[in-house]
Amino acid sequence: MKTAAHGKSAANRATGWKVVPSLGRSSLASRVLSSLLIALVALVCNGQAAASRTASDARASTPEPALPAILKIFETYEVVGIQAAHAQKDVDDFILSLIRDPRFPETVNDIVVECGNVRYQPILDRYIAGEDVAFTEVQHVWRDTTQAMCGESGFFEQLYPLVRAINQHLPAARRLRVVAADPPIDWAKVQTAKDITPFFDRDGSIASVMESEVLSKHRKALMLFGIFHLLHRSGPGPGDAVTIYEHRYPGKTFVISTLGYYSTNGESLTDFHAGLGAWPSLLRTKNSRLGSLSLGAFLPTPVTTDSDCNVVDAVTGKSSKTVAGLLDAFLYLGPQDLQLSEAIPADIALDHAYRSEWLRRLKVSGLPGPSTNEAVDAEVIAGAADPILVTPRNPDAKELYPMIKQACLLRKHAAPNTAP
């Protein structure tokens, strides 16, 4: 669900909903929710590339070992954004390895996360610093966001305790901080879909947090978000999160994506194999063959709504925009058709009280999915038989159009009353 930012009127950002089909699957609930990453889309004008990077651009077509390459990128950029926590186990495992590297806390100050409710930042700071905070208390940080997929994420169940453990071995000046960026929704006060509308502008919230907590303080940060929050010169109205803050802080962010569904139907990956032949590896998009392709070659095409809330194709007429203008590198993690999906952690699967609340939120949000804990149990069990990640290729989303239009109309009606 593409939700909204706290602190600016949703009406100022409303150009329509965007639906992006799933980038992975664990349970059916996870697949449906990921496929309903609802975002606003309208491609906007671009900024400039930093002239100082001309030399590195010339080497962009050669794949590099990913982990040391990313650490080195922080020497030039203040922010590195990687898509994370969307049921992609291989990606999430790589990120955890990156964070565990002893060089990481020597290089990076902050980890800014999509699955983190900003209203719980004080609790999160205390927990990450090693103070006596119960795990059940800090779980509200990622379980109580606007995004249902965060509430079943095994990645975040491990990320927060991992960073806390790393900090226990570091001096205070080098300790990592985890920064929440999702709007401050209070689910105890949400009874209808209209109650969610003040929190629709998630990209605005993310951009605001990045500016106030990271960029204005010249700190180094790893951003962990869905890829459609991270693209350059893209997104709704004023843009997605990175596009928004790049108006004030251009040239500070390096964006990394997976290959999506590319090569699952036999498309060539010689770009990686010829130069390195191993993984994980990183290939910069500039001056590369893959970078010259369109975004649709890798990721499902989003749909959006016009000013009257009619659902339209967001990419029509924009096919000339290449991937190299939207993101900076691809992360290759091995054969594309053998990527693994992330299973729901046992502590979530067994927590029926929380899952009942999760199902209530799903229903209030108007999203399809299981309606009972028994249905979730069945999905968890069935998912164990087929752990392979599936990224669908532009599925027909027309059955979702009525829901998208209704949500757009609801937002337009409520927006004038949602400014803080």
Summary of the structure (lengths in Angstrom):
residues: 420
radius of gyration: 20.1
end to end distance: 21.2
largest distance: 57.1
contacts: 1469
relative contact order: 0.21
helix: 44%
strand: 13%
